[in-house]
Structure formats: C-alpha cells, structure tokens
Amino acid sequence: MIQNNFAAMVRGFCINLTGNPYFVISRDDNIELSQNVLNINLDLCVNEKAAANVIRNTYNEWKIKSAYLTKNDDVLLPSCAALSSDGLIKNTLWIDNNFDGAQKRFKEKNTSPIIDTFTKKTNIVNPEERSSVVKNKIAVVTGGAQGIGGEIAENLAAAGAFVFIADLNIGGAENLAQKINERENRTAAAALEVNVSSEESAEKMFNNIAHTAGGLDICISNAGVLKAGSVLEQELADFKFVTDINYTGFFVISKFAGRLLRAQHLTSPDWMTDIIQINSKSGLEGSNKNGAYAGGKFGSLGLAASFAMELIEYGIKVNAVCPGNFLDGPLWSDPDKGLFVQYLKNGKVPGAKTIKDVRAFYESKVPMQRGCAGKDLIRAIYYIIEQEYETGQAVPVTGGQVMLH
C-alpha cells in the first residue's frame, strides 16, 4: 500500500513546495544514480507518515548537495526520484508540470532539476485564477465515456485539466480520450476501465491513476443507471442493480479516492482536493415510480455529507451537484428508448399526442422553461472546486424547478 501511494506523496511534496499541481509518472526501470536523482530509501518507510518524513529529509539533503544556483523566490525540484530498497532501485518517478513533459523526461532520461517559483495565495480573488480553476489539475470522471460524463470530461480537458475517463465501456472511453487529445493537441485524457460497484476494480483504477500521473485533484463520481418501476411491481434484482451503481458505487469510489488523496495530503497539507458526486434533482424531491433511482440519490447525499465531515481532515472536500433533467441527452431524447417515447406510449403525460407535447410538459415544470445542459453542470462543478470554504453541500442546478430553503 505504501509503495502504491508513494507517487502521490512525492506529487504532494512538489505541490507543497511550489503551490502548483505536478505530474509524477511511475516506471519500473533502473537508472544510473547521480546527484540530480532524489534517492528515497524505502527500507525506512514503515508506514505512510514515516514515508512522508523520509521524502522531506531526503529532499533537504539532496538540495544541500545540489550544485544548482537559485534565486530567493525559486524552488528547486528533482525531476527524477528513485525508490530503492536493500541498495537496489525498485522503480523511478519522473516529475514535470505536465504529463507530456514527464513522459519526455523519462524517454530521454533527463534528470536535470526543475526550477519553479512558489505561487502565493492572497485574499484578493483574481479573475484570471477563476477562469483557470482546473488548469493543470488531474481529474477522473466515472461514467465518462458518454452522455453527461463525456461532456464533463471534454469540458475539463478544454479548461486545461488532465482527465482520466473511467468507464465499464472501455472502448468508448478510449475513443473519447483520442478525440480529446487530438482536439487539445496534447495528452489531455486517458481511458481507464472500471466497475464502480466492485472494490477490486476501483482499487485497481486508483492504483493506475497513481502510477500514471502521481495523484489526483478532482474525483467526479458520475456513473449512474436508471430503471424506473413502481414499488408494487419492480423486481428486487432491478432495484439492487440501480442501488449498486448509484449508491454503493459512490461509496466505493469515495473510499479508494479518499485513500489516494489522503496519502497526497501527508506531503501537501494546504492543497485542497475534491470528490464530487453527480446527483440529481430526484435526490432532493423524489421521483414517482422511480424509487430505486431517487432512493439511491437521496442516500448518496447522506454519504456526501458524512464523508465531508470525515475527509476534511485530509483537505478533501466532498460535495454533490443535483442537476435537473437533461432533456437533450440520450436518456430522454433517444428516438427508440428515450423517456419521451416511453412516456408518450404509456400515457404518463395526460393529453399528450406527440413527443413534442411530452417535452413541453416537462419544460413547463421549469421556471427557466428548458432542461439542464452540460454547460450548466460544469459551471457548478467549477464553483465547487474553486470554493474552498464549502463541503458537504448538495448544489441544485435545476433552473428553479427545485428551490432550497
């Protein structure tokens, strides 16, 4: 467990020194040790707290021995750290302020130190800082291969983040990652396979994140399913299927994300990170003949509030966003299986004769007279990330359909 989280602790240490996000990629290779390489002795790392102290002490010794000259405001960072045990190098960590830079250093075996400048926090809200709230940060979006998860992933990458697109549909995740990377003209996304209801699968995913990028700043738990049905008729298997993904899945993702973020916090105690659940207005007001979905969403808000109280000790904020209906998304608008078609056929909307009538009925419930869109949701996500003084909240994005009091 310690070695799995070592990259996160090294990443946290770099963040703590500079105030800026960094990438740390792990490689199972050997390297010739030189005074430029930060050589960390794993034999001294009996637990995570001890490992954090070893990193600090090793860095202080490395900095004293370094021949590099720096100015008063400059911060000297190693670009390569070797993890060794019994005198043998077990693997190496390659460090840079972006993913492609870290990859290039590894390929070229370039161990020259990095000189950065510490970014100071002030009490003045900088408009430029607001527009780059996720720039260079590392995010993961579960259920990110399509639909609203895909929109979140694309928006995060366009805003400068590196995004892990995590989905059971690994083919879809890979296709979207390729599309994003081509559009951004950089390595801005990577695909990971995950079943959010499986602890083994989630743990493997977060280990892969630590191995690939060194750590994490933003975890968006978006994966969700819907199987509507009356409490009088719905099969227990269908109820459990929805609950396993929407409720239990959020617990599983938070558990392993929290462990990774906790390790990173040991060396970057002032760096705030986020777990954000994409909930629903149904988590605020219920949903007729859709109890499994609404119940899981209600329960997830309880989890978010509870996790928020526990995890803030490690600088982890936990919040939820509760969007209204995505009327233009496939769940509603699919011409064969969409809810508009289903509701028209089963007569759920009195007097409706066309899909247009059904849509107008649901739009009329919203004071703003339209469904929720991806841009509405992403703005709420940015608010949550930027706002360092808020945790345990359920932020509605419903066009006024649900108003909190």
N, C-alpha and C positions, 0 to 999 in steps of 0.2 A: 504493500500500500504506500509506503514512504517513497519508494523509487518511482511509482506511478505518478505521484504528485510532485516530484522534485522539479519538473519543468515549471509547474505552476508557482512554486516557491521562488525559483530563480526569476521568473517573469515578474512576480510581485516585488522582488527586491529591486529590479530595474525600474519598475513603476515608482517605487518609493523614493528612489534616488533622483528621478527626473520629473515626476509628476505627469508623465506621458505614457500611453499604452505601448507595449512592445510585443514582439513575436519571439517565441522560443521554440524551435523545432528540434525534435529528438532524433538521433541517428545511432544505430547500433554499429558503430565503426570505431576504429582506432585512429590516433593522431599522434604525431611527434610532439611531446610536451616542450613548451618554450615559456619564457617569462610572460608572453602575451596570453597564455591559456590559464584560465581560472581552474585550478585542480582541486576538486572537492572530494574529501575523503569520506566515503560512505560508511566506513567502519565506525566513525564517531557518531553516526546518525541513528541513535537507538529509537527515536520517535520523532514526530513532526516538529515539535518545539525545539528539540536538540538539533535537528537538521537546519532549522531557520537560524539558530545561533552559529552553526558551522559555516553557513553561507556568509553571514555577516563577518565573522572572524577571518575567513579565508579571503574575502574581498579586501578587508583592511590591510592584510599582509600583502596581497597582490598589488594594491595601489601604491604602497610604500616602495615596493621593488620596481614598479614600472618606471621606465625611462621617459615617459611621455610628459611633456610640459603642458599645463593647462592654465587658463585664466581663472580669476576668482570665481566667476559665475559658471564656469564649465564643470561638467560632471563626466568623469571617465568611467566607461563601462567596458567590460570584456565582451568580445563578440563571439567567444567560444568558451564553454565550460566543459571540463572533462570530469565525469563521475567515476571515481576509482575505488577499488576495494582490494585489499591484500597486494597493493602495489600494481594492480592491473586495471587498465581502463575498461569499464563496462559499457559505457556509451557516451556520446558527446551531445551537447546542447549548443545550437547555433542561434545567435541573437541579432535582431535588427528591428528597426521601427516599422517594417512592413514585411509581409510574407515573402514576396519575391526577393527582397534583399537578403533575408535569412537563407533562402534556398541558394542564392548566388554565392554567399559566403561559404556554405557547405560544399558546393560543387568545386569552388576554386580553392578550398581550404585556406581561406583568407582569415587569419586570426588577429589582424590589426585591431586595436581597441577602437571603441566608438566614443566620440566626444559630443556631448549633448549639453543643452542648457536647461536648468531647472525651471519649470513653469510654475510660477507662484499663483496661488489663489488670492482673489481680492473680494471685497464686499460689493464691488461695482459689477452689475450684470452687463457683460459685453455682448452687444448684438451679434457680433461675428461668432462668439462662442455658442450662442443659442442655435445658429444655423449649422453648426458642425458638432452637434451633441453626440453623435455616434462615430465621428470620423476616426479611423484607425482602430476602432474598438472591435473586439471579437464577439460574435453573436452566434447563437444556434436557434433555429426555428424548427420545432417539431411539426409534423404535418405540413412541411414546407414545399412539397413538390408541386402543389396545385392549389387552385382556389385562393382563399384569403391568405393562407400561409405562403403561397407563392408570391402574392402581392407584397406581403411584409418583407420577404427575402429580397425581392427586387428593389424595393424602396430603401432598405438598409444598405445594400450594396451601392446604390446610386448616391447615397449620402456619405459614402466613404468607408463603410464598415467592411470587415471580412465576415462572411456569413456561411455557417455550416447549415446545409439544407438536409434536415433529418426526416426520413420518411420510410415507411414499410415498402413503399413503391420506389425502390432504389433506381430503377430505370428513369422514372420521371424526375427524380432528384438530380440525377446525372445530366439529363437533358437541360434542365433549368440552369444548373451550375455552368454548363458550357455556354448557354445563351448569355448569362450574366457576364461571364469572363470575356466573351467576345465583345459585348457592348461596352464594358468598362475598360477594355484594353489593359487589363491587369488580372492577376489571380485574386478575384474578389469573392469567390464562392467555391465550396467543395461539398460533395454529396456524402452522406452517411446513412447507412441502413439502421433502422431502429423499430422495435415494437415497444411502444411506451408502457404497455401493461406487463412487460417482462423485466424483472430486476436484472437478470443476466444480460439482456440486450442493452438496457440503459447503461449499466456499468461499463460494458464494452465500448459503447458510444462515447462516454465521457473520458475514458482512458484514451481513445483515439483522438479526441479533441486535445487533450493534454500533450499527446505525442506529436500531433501535427502543428499546433500553434502555441503550446505552452500554457494555456489557461483560457479564461473566459471572462467577459464583462457583462454580457446580456444573454439570459436564457428565456426564450419565449415559448411557453408551453401552449401550443396551438392545436395539436392533434385532437380531433373530436369526431364523433359519429352521431347520427340521429336515426332512430327507429321509433316513429310515433305509434301510439296504440292506447286504447282505453285500459284503465286499470282493471276493468271487468273481463277483458279479452286477451291482453298481451301475454305472450308466453314468457316464462321466467328466464329462459335462455336469451331472449331478445333484451329483456331488462338488464341482465347481467352483462351482456355484450356492450351495451351503451355505458353502463356504470364502470366497467373495467377500463374503458378508454378515457372517458370524460372525467371521472373522479379518481379512481385508483391510479390511472396514468399520470395525473398531476402530482400525486404523492410520490410515485416512483421517480419521476423526472426531478422533482424538487429535492429528493433525498440525495441523488448522486450529483446533481448540480451543486447542491449545498456543500457536499464534501470537497469537491474540487475548489469551489470559491473560498471555503474555509482555509484550505492549505495555502492558497494565494494570499489570503488576508494576513497570515502569520508574518509575511515579509513586507506587506503593504497595508498597514493598519488604517491609513487615511483614505484608501481608494474604495469608493462605493461601487457596488455591483448590483445587478437587478435580476430577479426572477419575476416574470410577468405572465400571468395566465390570461389567455383569450377566453373570456367567459361569454355571457350573453345577457340580453335583457330578460330572458327566461329565468336567469338566476336571481333576478330582482323581483319578478312578479308572478312566476309560474307560467304554465302553458297547458291549455285544455287538451286532454287526450294525448299528452306528451310528457307524462310524469317522469319517465326514466331520464329523459334529457334534462328537464327542469330540475329534478331532484339532484342529479349529479352536479349541475351548475350551482345550485344553492349550496350543496355540500362543499364544493370547491372554494366558495367564498369563505366558508368557515376555516378551511385548510389554509387559505391565503392569509387570513387574519392571524391564525395561530402560528404559522411558520414565520410571519413577520415579527412577532413578539420574540421568538426564539433566535432567529438568524441575524437580527440586527447586531448582536454581539460580535458578529464577524463582518460587519459592514455590508450585509446583504439586505437589500430592500425587497419585499415581496408584495406585489400589488396585482390587481386584476383589472381588465378592461371589459366592459359589458356593452358590446355593440348591439344595435338594432338589426333588423332583417336586411340581409344583403340581397335585395330583390333582383339585382342583375347577375348574381352569381349562379352557378350551375344547380345548386340545391333548389333554388326557386324557379329558374328560367329554363332548365333543361327541357327541350320540346317533347321528350318521351316520358321521363320520370320525375320531372320537376314538380315542386309543390303546387305551382299554379295549375298545372294539368290535373294533378291528383285532387285538388280542392274543387276544381270545376266538375270533375266526374262524380265525386261523392257528395256534391251539393252542400259543401261546408259553408259556402257563401250564399245566403238567401238571394234568389232573383238573378244570380249571375248566369249569363248565357255565353260569355266568351272569356278567354284568358285575360283580355283587356279589362273586363268587368272585375275579375278577381283581383288583378293588380291594383285597380283603382280603389277597391275596398280596403286593401291593406295600406295603401298610401294615405288614405283618408284618416287613418288612425294616428298618423304622424303630423304634429303641428307644422313641420317643415315640408310636408307633402312629398316626401321622397324616401327611398330606402337608404340605408347606410352604404357608404362606399369605402374602398380601400384607403383613400386619402384621409378620410375622417378618422379611421382607426389608427393609421400610422402617426397622425398628429398627436393623438392621445398617448401613444407609446413614447414618442419623443418627450412629451410633457413629463411622464412618469420618470423617465431616465434622467432628465435634466433636474427635476425637483428632488433635491437631496433631503428635504425635510418632510417626507411623506412615505409612509409604509402601512401596509395592512388595509389599503383602500380598494373599493370597487368603483371604478370611474365609469359612469354611463356615457355612451356615445349613441344616443337614440333619437336625435332630432327632436327631443322634447316629449317623446312618447312615454318615457318613464322619467319622472322628476323626483329627485331625492329631497327629503325634508329634514 
